[in-house]
């Protein structure tokens, strides 16, 4: 509807659809759509001359808005689905949809069900999403949770909009740290290994290296990594074992989170690509010698004063070189229109360098969108980076298990656990606990830091995962009881004769915008937009539920309408939660 309205407004005024900005007002009193077009073009003589009226003698944007409103009201196609156009200070133009349009949408929800809110705007386009990316031989810490959750939500959202979506877990499985690890494993010859032991060995290396005044340990580590890059069998087999051990733990956590990927290629996958790049004339023409003999790419023409280091002084590849090789591979393999890197703010300079170098080398053409989400950190209540008491990284699996345990306590102390088997209690506890963690992350702006707070995470009221899940369970329960009583609320019928009060109408208006909210979440790379929408819908439905009888309503027409509202709410919440990667709970 947003695009259709833009086209009709633009054609009525002799403008381009791209000139029209339409928003969904935060308050119902300002209609279903609003535009600040009059304020935007008031001082733009070029666009004013395109308007289909002769006089431009307007004292302020509100006067211009009134004239625009008058012209739009004469467009019969527009007024076929718009009931009212109103001007508000200082020059906003507000649009109200007709009841028929809103009622017809309720029927559409009944028909489309799991597909409601989806779109074909992405058909023929491909988007690569790089997310999670934990480091091999290190425990999966909470630091990678944001990337995993946000990236997976963006993957679901883009896929729902018709894009060919490629999710890649770009594992940190290459680099000089593996020379250090191979050295330690050769030195200690341990029989039993897990990720915790591998991480402890890495930490121990640095402690011993500080005491090694000769620098021999660091020298040996560099030699082992050089051997690994050259394909030495002993080095490769040791590295491969570290990778396999790590992936076993990572996959266990991904299963718990309900997160999956199309590819888990890792930095190591691109070694042949780097070798190919080092023969490329374009790259060789821009590589310069930096400090201590390192090979660099200058990016001054992009406003970046710090050059990108491509090769270290010993000839070893850098993280940036491997990311450029990865970009080169992705462009050849997938031919994407958009590449999204769901990586933290601390990598901002790195991705500015990589993106600029990719443009400079012709790896990525100008029309392809490269986007770095720059997510914030998890913080403790003191405002410091979330960590253990000893200052170490917080183990993610421990956090997830604690969330499930806390959710179980809440469930066992409520009526939810009645008539549930042990297996069902465990499943609901997992869905609520994991859903709570996910929603708490996703409801925040991607770039903001988050203070980790268990009370807010598992709150049963307010903007939380359990509250949204509870609202769905409430709506689902009403519909289940209606079916038990033999009430057919899924049938098609003409609804425009129904009288609505404000609360009922607000729900209909809210569910109408679901598809547009999903598109906005994609365009802004912001799952929090969808979270805010679902929370608002939940609030409106719960207020309606508390005020009006549904199944006990004696007026059959009103009962039918209220069941349609409940049905629409349940489908929107179900689909919205699914896009966020959160399970719905049917009994709660």
C-alpha positions in Angstrom: 0.0 0.0 0.0 2.9 2.4 0.8 4.3 2.1 -2.7 0.8 2.4 -4.3 0.0 5.5 -2.3 3.4 7.1 -3.2 2.8 6.4 -6.9 -0.7 8.0 -6.8 0.5 11.0 -4.8 3.4 11.5 -7.2 1.4 11.2 -10.4 -1.2 13.6 -9.0 1.4 16.2 -8.4 3.7 15.7 -11.4 6.6 14.4 -9.1 8.6 11.2 -8.9 7.6 8.5 -6.4 11.1 8.9 -5.0 10.3 12.4 -4.0 7.5 11.2 -1.7 8.3 10.2 1.9 5.5 8.3 3.6 5.6 7.2 7.2 3.3 5.3 9.5 2.3 7.8 12.3 3.2 6.8 15.9 -0.2 8.1 17.1 -3.5 6.8 15.6 -5.0 10.3 15.7 -2.7 11.2 12.7 -4.1 8.6 10.4 -2.6 5.5 8.7 0.0 7.4 6.7 1.6 10.8 6.9 3.9 12.8 4.7 6.0 15.9 5.2 6.2 16.5 1.4 5.0 20.2 1.7 7.8 21.0 4.2 10.3 19.2 2.0 9.6 21.1 -1.2 8.5 24.4 0.2 11.8 26.1 -0.6 12.6 24.0 -3.7 11.6 26.1 -6.7 12.4 23.3 -9.2 9.9 20.9 -7.6 7.3 23.6 -6.9 7.2 24.4 -10.6 6.2 20.8 -11.4 3.1 21.1 -9.3 -0.2 21.3 -11.2 -1.2 24.8 -10.0 -0.1 28.2 -11.1 0.3 30.2 -8.0 3.3 29.6 -5.6 2.4 32.4 -3.2 2.3 30.3 -0.1 3.2 31.9 3.2 4.2 28.7 4.9 4.4 24.9 4.3 0.9 24.5 5.8 -0.6 26.5 3.1 1.2 24.5 0.5 0.0 21.3 2.2 -3.6 22.4 2.1 -3.3 23.0 -1.7 -1.7 19.6 -2.2 -4.4 18.0 -0.1 -7.1 19.7 -2.3 -5.5 18.3 -5.5 -5.1 14.8 -4.0 -8.7 14.7 -3.0 -9.7 15.0 -6.7 -7.9 11.8 -7.6 -10.6 9.1 -7.8 -8.2 6.2 -7.8 -6.6 7.5 -4.6 -9.9 8.2 -2.9 -11.1 4.7 -3.8 -9.2 3.5 -0.7 -8.6 6.7 1.2 -11.4 8.0 3.4 -9.9 11.3 4.5 -7.0 13.6 3.9 -6.1 16.1 6.6 -3.5 18.8 7.1 -1.8 19.4 10.4 0.7 22.0 11.5 3.4 22.8 10.5 2.6 21.1 7.1 2.0 17.4 7.5 -0.5 15.7 5.3 -2.3 12.7 6.9 -4.2 9.9 5.2 -6.9 7.6 6.6 -7.7 4.3 4.9 -11.3 3.3 4.3 -12.8 0.7 6.5 -13.3 -1.6 3.4 -9.6 -1.6 2.8 -8.9 -2.5 6.4 -11.6 -5.2 6.5 -10.4 -6.8 3.3 -7.0 -7.1 4.8 -8.4 -9.3 7.6 -9.7 -11.6 5.0 -6.2 -11.6 3.3 -4.6 -12.6 6.6 -7.0 -15.6 6.9 -6.0 -16.7 3.4 -2.3 -16.0 3.4 -1.6 -17.3 7.0 2.2 -18.1 7.2 2.8 -16.0 4.1 1.1 -12.9 5.4 3.5 -10.0 5.4 5.8 -11.6 2.8 6.7 -9.8 -0.4 8.3 -10.4 -3.8 10.3 -7.1 -3.8 13.5 -9.1 -3.6 12.9 -11.6 -6.3 15.8 -11.8 -8.7 18.2 -10.2 -6.1 20.7 -11.9 -3.9 21.9 -10.8 -0.5 24.9 -12.4 1.4 24.8 -12.0 5.2 28.0 -12.6 7.2 27.1 -13.4 10.8 28.2 -15.1 14.0 31.9 -15.8 13.0 33.3 -17.2 16.3 37.0 -17.9 16.6 38.2 -21.5 16.3 39.9 -22.8 19.5 38.1 -20.3 21.7 35.0 -20.8 23.7 31.8 -19.4 22.2 31.5 -16.2 24.2 28.6 -13.9 24.7 30.5 -11.4 22.5 29.4 -13.4 19.4 25.7 -13.6 20.5 24.7 -10.3 19.0 26.1 -11.1 15.6 24.5 -14.5 15.6 21.0 -13.3 16.7 20.9 -10.1 14.6 22.4 -11.8 11.5 19.9 -14.7 11.7 17.0 -12.3 12.0 18.1 -10.2 9.0 18.5 -13.5 7.1 14.9 -14.5 7.8 13.6 -11.0 7.0 15.3 -10.7 3.6 14.3 -14.3 2.7 10.6 -13.4 3.6 10.9 -10.5 1.2 11.8 -12.7 -1.7 15.5 -12.3 -1.8 17.8 -15.2 -2.6 19.5 -15.1 0.8 22.9 -16.6 1.5 24.0 -16.9 5.2 27.7 -17.4 5.8 29.4 -18.1 9.1 32.8 -16.6 8.4 34.7 -18.6 11.0 37.9 -17.2 12.5 40.0 -20.3 11.6 43.2 -18.8 10.2 45.9 -16.5 11.4 49.1 -16.3 13.4 47.3 -17.5 16.6 47.2 -21.0 15.1 51.0 -21.0 14.9 51.0 -20.4 18.6 48.5 -23.1 19.2 50.3 -25.7 17.1 53.5 -24.9 18.9 51.8 -25.5 22.3 50.1 -28.7 21.2 53.5 -30.0 19.9 55.1 -29.0 23.1 52.6 -30.6 25.5 51.3 -33.6 23.5 47.9 -33.7 25.3 45.7 -36.7 24.8 42.4 -35.2 25.6 41.3 -31.9 24.0 38.3 -29.6 24.1 37.8 -26.0 23.3 38.4 -24.9 26.9 41.7 -26.6 26.9 42.7 -25.1 23.5 41.9 -21.6 24.8 43.9 -22.3 28.0 46.8 -23.3 25.9 46.6 -20.1 23.9 46.5 -18.0 27.1 49.4 -20.0 28.5 51.5 -19.4 25.4 51.3 -15.6 25.9 52.2 -15.9 29.6 55.2 -18.0 28.8 56.2 -15.8 25.8 56.3 -12.8 28.2 58.9 -14.7 30.3 60.8 -15.8 27.2 63.4 -13.0 26.8 64.9 -14.6 23.8 61.7 -14.4 21.7 62.2 -18.0 20.7 58.6 -19.0 21.3 57.2 -16.2 19.2 59.7 -17.1 16.5 58.7 -20.7 16.5 55.0 -19.8 16.4 55.6 -17.7 13.3 57.4 -20.6 11.7 54.5 -23.0 12.4 52.0 -20.6 10.9 54.2 -20.2 7.9 54.3 -24.0 7.6 50.5 -24.1 7.9 50.1 -21.6 5.1 52.5 -23.6 2.9 50.5 -26.8 3.5 52.8 -28.7 5.9 51.0 -31.9 6.8 51.8 -31.9 10.5 50.6 -28.3 10.9 47.5 -28.9 8.8 46.4 -32.0 10.7 46.8 -30.2 14.0 44.9 -27.2 12.8 42.2 -29.4 11.4 41.8 -31.2 14.7 41.4 -27.8 16.5 38.7 -26.8 13.9 36.7 -30.0 14.3 36.7 -29.8 18.1 35.5 -26.2 18.0 32.8 -26.9 15.4 31.3 -29.6 17.6 30.8 -27.1 20.4 29.6 -24.4 18.1 27.0 -26.6 16.5 25.7 -27.6 19.9 25.1 -23.9 20.7 23.6 -23.2 17.3 21.2 -26.1 17.8 20.2 -24.6 21.1 19.7 -21.2 19.5 17.8 -22.6 16.5 20.3 -20.8 14.2 21.6 -22.2 10.9 23.8 -21.2 8.0 24.0 -22.0 4.3 27.8 -22.0 4.5 30.5 -22.1 7.2 33.6 -21.5 5.1 35.9 -19.6 7.4 39.0 -17.6 6.6 41.0 -20.7 5.7 38.8 -21.3 2.6 40.2 -18.3 0.8 43.9 -19.2 0.7 43.8 -20.1 -2.9 41.9 -16.9 -3.6 44.7 -14.9 -2.0 47.3 -16.7 -4.1 45.3 -15.8 -7.2 45.0 -12.2 -6.1 48.8 -11.9 -5.6 49.1 -12.5 -9.4 46.5 -9.9 -10.2 48.0 -6.9 -12.0 45.6 -4.4 -10.5 46.5 -5.5 -6.9 50.2 -5.5 -7.7 50.0 -2.0 -9.1 48.6 -0.5 -5.9 50.6 -2.6 -3.3 53.3 -0.4 -1.7 55.9 -1.2 0.9 55.1 0.0 4.4 56.8 -0.1 7.7 59.2 -3.0 8.2 58.6 -4.3 4.7 54.8 -4.9 5.0 52.7 -4.6 1.9 50.0 -2.0 2.1 47.2 -0.4 0.0 46.8 3.3 0.5 43.2 4.6 0.6 43.6 8.4 0.9 41.2 9.0 -2.0 38.5 7.5 0.2 39.3 9.8 3.1 41.0 6.9 5.0 44.4 8.0 6.2 45.4 4.6 7.7 46.5 2.2 4.9 45.2 -1.3 4.7 48.0 -3.9 5.5 47.7 -6.7 3.0 50.8 -8.8 3.9 52.9 -8.7 7.1 56.6 -8.1 6.9 57.2 -11.9 7.0 54.8 -12.4 4.1 51.9 -13.8 6.2 48.4 -12.8 5.1 46.5 -10.3 7.2 42.8 -10.4 8.4 42.1 -7.6 5.8 43.7 -9.6 3.0 41.6 -12.6 3.8 38.4 -10.5 3.9 39.3 -9.0 0.5 39.8 -12.5 -0.8 36.4 -13.5 0.7 34.7 -10.6 -1.0 36.3 -11.5 -4.3 35.0 -15.1 -3.9 31.5 -14.0 -2.9 31.2 -11.7 -5.9 32.2 -14.4 -8.3 30.2 -17.2 -6.6 27.0 -15.5 -5.6 26.9 -12.2 -7.6 25.1 -10.5 -4.8 23.3 -7.2 -4.8 23.8 -6.6 -1.1 26.5 -7.9 1.3 25.8 -7.4 5.0 28.5 -7.8 7.6 26.9 -8.3 11.0 30.1 -7.5 13.0 30.7 -5.2 16.0 31.6 -1.5 16.2 35.2 -2.3 17.1 35.7 -3.4 13.5 34.5 -0.1 12.0 37.9 1.1 10.6 38.7 -2.4 9.3 35.5 -2.6 7.2 35.9 1.0 6.0 39.4 -0.1 4.7 38.2 -3.4 3.2 35.2 -1.8 1.5 37.3 1.0 0.1 40.0 -1.4 -1.1 37.4 -3.6 -2.7 36.1 -0.6 -4.7 39.6 0.5 -5.6 40.6 -2.9 -6.9 37.4 -3.3 -8.8 36.4 -6.4 -6.8 33.0 -4.8 -5.9 31.2 -2.5 -8.4 29.6 0.7 -7.2 26.0 -0.6 -7.5 26.6 -3.4 -5.0 25.7 -2.4 -1.4 28.3 -3.2 1.2 27.0 -2.7 4.8 28.6 -3.1 8.2 26.0 -3.1 11.0 28.4 -2.0 13.8 26.5 -3.7 16.6 27.2 -2.5 20.2 28.5 -4.4 23.2 26.9 -6.2 26.1 27.6 -4.2 29.3 27.3 -5.1 33.0 25.1 -3.1 35.4 28.2 -1.0 36.2 28.4 0.1 32.5 31.6 -1.9 31.8 32.0 -4.7 29.2 30.1 -7.8 30.3 32.7 -10.2 31.7 33.3 -12.8 34.4 34.5 -11.8 37.9 38.0 -12.5 36.8 37.6 -10.2 33.7 37.3 -13.0 31.2 34.8 -13.5 28.4 31.4 -14.8 29.5 30.7 -18.3 28.2 27.6 -18.2 25.9 26.3 -21.7 26.6 26.4 -21.0 30.3 24.2 -17.9 29.8 21.7 -19.8 27.6 21.5 -22.7 30.1 20.9 -20.2 32.9 18.1 -18.5 30.8 16.4 -21.8 30.4 16.7 -22.6 34.1 15.3 -19.2 35.1 12.4 -19.7 32.6 11.7 -23.1 34.1 11.3 -21.7 37.6 8.8 -19.1 36.3 6.8 -21.8 34.5 6.8 -24.2 37.3 5.5 -21.5 39.7 2.6 -20.6 37.3 -0.4 -22.3 35.9 1.5 -23.0 32.7 3.0 -26.2 34.0 -0.3 -27.8 34.8 -1.1 -30.9 32.7 2.3 -30.6 31.0 4.7 -33.6 30.8 8.3 -33.2 31.9 9.3 -33.1 28.2 6.8 -30.4 27.5 7.9 -28.3 30.5 11.5 -28.6 29.2 10.5 -27.6 25.7 8.5 -24.6 26.9 11.3 -23.6 29.3 13.8 -23.7 26.4 11.6 -21.8 24.0 10.8 -19.1 26.6 14.4 -18.8 27.9 16.1 -18.7 24.5 13.3 -16.5 23.1 13.8 -14.1 26.0 17.5 -13.7 25.3 17.0 -13.2 21.6 14.2 -10.7 21.9 16.0 -8.7 24.6 18.9 -8.3 22.1 16.8 -7.6 19.0 14.6 -5.0 20.6 17.6 -2.7 21.0 19.0 -0.6 18.2 21.7 -2.6 16.6 24.4 0.1 17.2 23.5 0.6 20.9 25.3 -1.0 23.8 23.1 -3.2 26.0 23.1 -3.5 29.8 22.5 -7.2 30.5 19.6 -7.4 32.9 17.9 -10.7 33.8 14.8 -9.0 35.2 14.2 -7.2 32.0 15.1 -10.2 29.9 12.5 -12.5 31.5 9.9 -9.9 32.4 6.3 -11.1 31.9 5.1 -7.6 31.3 6.5 -4.8 29.1 8.6 -5.0 26.0 10.0 -8.6 26.4 10.0 -11.9 24.6 7.9 -13.7 27.2 5.3 -10.9 26.9 5.0 -11.3 23.2 4.9 -15.1 23.4 2.2 -14.8 26.1 0.1 -12.5 23.9 0.3 -15.1 21.1 -0.6 -17.9 23.5 -3.6 -15.9 24.7 -4.9 -15.3 21.2 -4.2 -18.9 20.2 -6.2 -20.1 23.2 -9.2 -18.0 22.3 -9.2 -19.4 18.7 -8.7 -23.0 20.0 -11.8 -22.6 22.3 -13.8 -21.2 19.4 -13.0 -24.2 17.3 -14.0 -26.5 20.2 -17.3 -24.7 20.3 -17.8 -25.2 16.6 -17.5 -21.5 15.7 -16.3 -21.0 12.1 -14.3 -17.7 12.3 -12.2 -18.6 9.2 -15.0 -18.2 6.7 -15.1 -15.3 4.2 -17.7 -12.7 4.8 -18.5 -9.1 4.0 -17.2 -7.1 7.0 -17.8 -3.5 6.1 -21.2 -3.3 7.8 -19.6 -3.8 11.2 -19.3 -0.9 13.6 -16.0 -0.6 15.4 -14.8 1.2 18.4 -11.4 2.8 18.6 -9.6 -0.1 20.2 -10.9 -2.6 17.7 -10.1 -0.3 14.8 -6.5 0.3 16.2 -5.8 -3.4 16.0 -7.0 -3.7 12.4 -4.9 -0.7 11.5 -1.9 -2.1 13.3 -2.0 -5.5 11.5 -2.5 -3.8 8.1 1.1 -2.3 8.3 2.9 -5.6 9.1 4.4 -6.1 5.6 5.6 -2.5 5.5 7.3 -2.9 8.9 9.2 -5.9 7.6 10.4 -4.0 4.6 11.5 -1.1 6.8 13.4 -3.5 9.0 15.2 -4.8 6.0 16.0 -1.4 4.5 17.3 -0.1 7.8 19.0 -3.4 8.7 17.1 -3.1 12.0 15.2 -6.0 13.6 14.3 -3.7 16.5 11.8 -2.0 14.2 9.9 -5.3 14.0 10.2 -5.8 17.7 8.7 -2.4 18.5 5.8 -3.1 16.1 5.1 -6.5 17.7 5.2 -5.0 21.2 2.7 -2.3 20.2 0.4 -4.9 18.6 0.6 -7.0 21.8 -0.3 -4.0 24.0 -3.3 -3.1 21.8 -4.6 -6.7 21.7 -4.2 -7.2 25.5 -6.1 -3.9 26.1 -8.8 -5.1 23.8 -8.9 -8.5 25.4 -9.3 -7.1 28.9 -12.1 -4.8 27.8 -14.3 -6.8 25.5 -15.9 -10.3 25.7 -15.0 -12.4 22.7 -16.4 -15.9 22.9 -19.1 -14.7 25.4 -20.2 -11.9 23.1 -24.0 -12.4 22.4 -24.0 -10.3 19.3 -22.9 -12.9 16.7 -21.6 -10.3 14.3 -19.5 -8.7 17.0 -18.2 -12.1 18.1 -17.2 -12.9 14.6 -15.4 -9.7 14.1 -13.5 -10.0 17.4 -12.4 -13.5 16.5 -11.2 -12.2 13.1 -9.2 -9.6 15.1 -7.8 -12.3 17.3 -7.0 -14.5 14.3 -5.2 -11.6 12.6 -3.2 -10.8 15.7 -2.1 -14.4 16.2 -0.9 -14.7 12.6 1.1 -11.5 12.7 2.7 -12.4 16.1 3.4 -15.9 14.8 5.1 -14.7 11.6 6.8 -11.8 13.3 8.4 -14.0 16.0 9.4 -16.5 13.4 11.3 -13.8 11.5 13.1 -12.9 14.8 14.0 -16.6 15.3 11.7 -17.0 18.3 9.4 -19.9 18.9 5.7 -19.3 19.6 4.2 -20.9 22.7 0.7 -22.2 22.4 0.1 -22.8 26.1 1.6 -20.2 28.5 
